[in-house]
Amino acid sequence: MNQTIIEFNNFKWHYSNNRKFRLDIQELKIRKGSFVGIIGPTGAGKTTFCYSIMGVVPHLQNGKMEGSVRIEEIETKNSSLNVLSQKVGLVVQNPLSQMSGAGLNVEEEIAFGLENHGYSRQEMIKKVKKIIELIGLKEYARRSPFELSGGQQQKVAIASILVLEPEILVLDEPTGYLDPLSTDMIFTLVKELKKQGKTIIFVSHKFEYLNELCDEIILINKGKIIKKGAPTEIFSDISLLSKNNLGAMDVTNLFARLKKAGKWKKRFAVSVEESEKELRSEFPWMR
Amino acid sequence: MALMITSFIQKDSFIQELNPISKIFLILLVITSIIILDNLYITYFFLINVFFLAYLAKIEKEFVKGITIVMLPIAVWFLIIHGIVNPAGKTILFKIWFIPFRKEGLLFALNFGSKLVTIISYFYFFIITTYPGDIVGSFSKIGLPYKAGFLINSSLQMLPLMQRRAEKILEAQEARGLKVKGKLKDRFKAYTPLIIPLILGALMEAYERVLAIEIRGFSAKVKKTHYREVNFEKKDLIFCFTYLFLTLILIIGGGNF
């Protein structure tokens, strides 16, 4: 499991129509099978980071690239999107952007990627049926993806990528348009995918979920990796989050307040369970 | 019936089940014979035929409505322009106020306009009776480029989406106090602020569409397969031969009408 699957080396990218922004990653290695959370304020470079892994940068964007991004033995710059699409799957924030328009109903939309890769009709039917059941889209299978709600559309977008069975799944704020129940469903699904050994890169502002699921958190701001570490290390560092225009979780803020009041000296907890345990051990009257 | 964002009207008839290639074959026959024969009676024969086909497809109401909305303003415009300014016009047939309408110009408009209406009617018939998803498959089966089929398929879906986008923009502008009702001048004014967001939105959507299809292997250099099965069946053969036979009769006997 220690094998590197994604590797950035002296990577620099700037868009030709945005001279101010530059994504600059000197060195980054992501292990196969790991679940990495990407956090950062708006405009930090999170989407560009995702695009670099997928190969959208440099293949579909105008700009200048230096250094390299490797997906196992494939160097994204020297490869093509259709080769990379068999290794990496990208889900973007706006599900509508992800609809190919080729399929008139959910089933056909999901099958589009399989058609492109030349799967036989029997294989396609089997795979589409399986993924529709897994994601819970059975009752919408014959409806147009454009007629569905945002949450349902996001499920279609995820299903259309998952059906290709990529080794790496890059999710760029996929729960941005979703209600709490659908958000929970997406995180439960990726948790399951992690168990299957997929490498998952998840961009999100939902720190509670990232804290629970991620092996590592990468904080990006102004196009640079500010810090990389364990979820507890990153999410308990309120000043680091605040310096990077990010708010800490409510539960962590509670400990900051206790510290300010002189009632807490230990590390800040980052989950409800951890907080309960810490508070009960610190304040015996709570037991 | 499944909900769809497309012009296609799902009905239980053999016309909807025909292979898209059969309908394209009919369109080509119609265009060829109308242009070659240059005969108004033959043009009208084909015009009546398309309404008959729409009846068989159980979409006659929607078809008549669609054709009227699209073609009536064009036909009226044609008659007015050619009736007044066509250089071939000599004999004054009637006057509206002081403007003379000339016989030769009106006849030209009637002849040319009828051909135009007939050809466009067949295209409209194709759009509303063909499941867009079948176009790509049927194109590939006869060796036509996959990308050409995809282009037609996605364009057919883009038109209703553009219409929906325009409605949304208009609603947003209305919510911010823009008057969209009233005199013709006011309505024209109201539609002007719609153009830029509509075009820019469509351009951005085109880019997003490229991203969506490319990250799912659109350019993969493998033989594309199709989720939907599209076959050229016996009914397609009968349909094509019937119209080929009819067209040949019309061409052979064309000069005698």
Chai-1 contact restraints between the chains, C-beta under 6 A:
chainA,res_idxA,chainB,res_idxB,connection_type,confidence,min_distance_angstrom,max_distance_angstrom,comment,restraint_id
A,L81,B,E214,contact,1.0,0.0,6.0,A-B,restraint_1
A,N82,B,G217,contact,1.0,0.0,6.0,A-B,restraint_2
A,N82,B,S219,contact,1.0,0.0,6.0,A-B,restraint_3
A,N82,B,A220,contact,1.0,0.0,6.0,A-B,restraint_4
A,S85,B,I215,contact,1.0,0.0,6.0,A-B,restraint_5
A,S85,B,R216,contact,1.0,0.0,6.0,A-B,restraint_6
A,S85,B,G217,contact,1.0,0.0,6.0,A-B,restraint_7
A,L90,B,I215,contact,1.0,0.0,6.0,A-B,restraint_8
A,S97,B,E208,contact,1.0,0.0,6.0,A-B,restraint_9
A,Q98,B,A212,contact,1.0,0.0,6.0,A-B,restraint_10
A,S100,B,A212,contact,1.0,0.0,6.0,A-B,restraint_11
A,S100,B,I213,contact,1.0,0.0,6.0,A-B,restraint_12
A,G101,B,S154,contact,1.0,0.0,6.0,A-B,restraint_13
A,G101,B,Q157,contact,1.0,0.0,6.0,A-B,restraint_14
A,L104,B,M4,contact,1.0,0.0,6.0,A-B,restraint_15
A,L104,B,G133,contact,1.0,0.0,6.0,A-B,restraint_16
A,N105,B,A2,contact,1.0,0.0,6.0,A-B,restraint_17
A,E108,B,G133,contact,1.0,0.0,6.0,A-B,restraint_18
A,E108,B,Y227,contact,1.0,0.0,6.0,A-B,restraint_19
A,A111,B,Y227,contact,1.0,0.0,6.0,A-B,restraint_20
A,F112,B,R216,contact,1.0,0.0,6.0,A-B,restraint_21
A,G113,B,R216,contact,1.0,0.0,6.0,A-B,restraint_22
A,G113,B,G217,contact,1.0,0.0,6.0,A-B,restraint_23
A,E115,B,K224,contact,1.0,0.0,6.0,A-B,restraint_24
A,E115,B,T225,contact,1.0,0.0,6.0,A-B,restraint_25
A,E115,B,H226,contact,1.0,0.0,6.0,A-B,restraint_26
A,E115,B,Y227,contact,1.0,0.0,6.0,A-B,restraint_27
A,N116,B,R216,contact,1.0,0.0,6.0,A-B,restraint_28
A,N116,B,G217,contact,1.0,0.0,6.0,A-B,restraint_29
A,N116,B,F218,contact,1.0,0.0,6.0,A-B,restraint_30
A,N116,B,A220,contact,1.0,0.0,6.0,A-B,restraint_31
A,H117,B,G217,contact,1.0,0.0,6.0,A-B,restraint_32
A,H117,B,A220,contact,1.0,0.0,6.0,A-B,restraint_33
A,G118,B,V222,contact,1.0,0.0,6.0,A-B,restraint_34
A,G118,B,K223,contact,1.0,0.0,6.0,A-B,restraint_35
A,G118,B,T225,contact,1.0,0.0,6.0,A-B,restraint_36
A,Y119,B,T225,contact,1.0,0.0,6.0,A-B,restraint_37
A,M124,B,Y227,contact,1.0,0.0,6.0,A-B,restraint_38
A,R142,B,A2,contact,1.0,0.0,6.0,A-B,restraint_39
A,R143,B,A2,contact,1.0,0.0,6.0,A-B,restraint_40
A,R143,B,L3,contact,1.0,0.0,6.0,A-B,restraint_41
A,S144,B,L3,contact,1.0,0.0,6.0,A-B,restraint_42
A,S144,B,M4,contact,1.0,0.0,6.0,A-B,restraint_43
A,S144,B,I5,contact,1.0,0.0,6.0,A-B,restraint_44
A,F146,B,I5,contact,1.0,0.0,6.0,A-B,restraint_45
A,E147,B,L3,contact,1.0,0.0,6.0,A-B,restraint_46
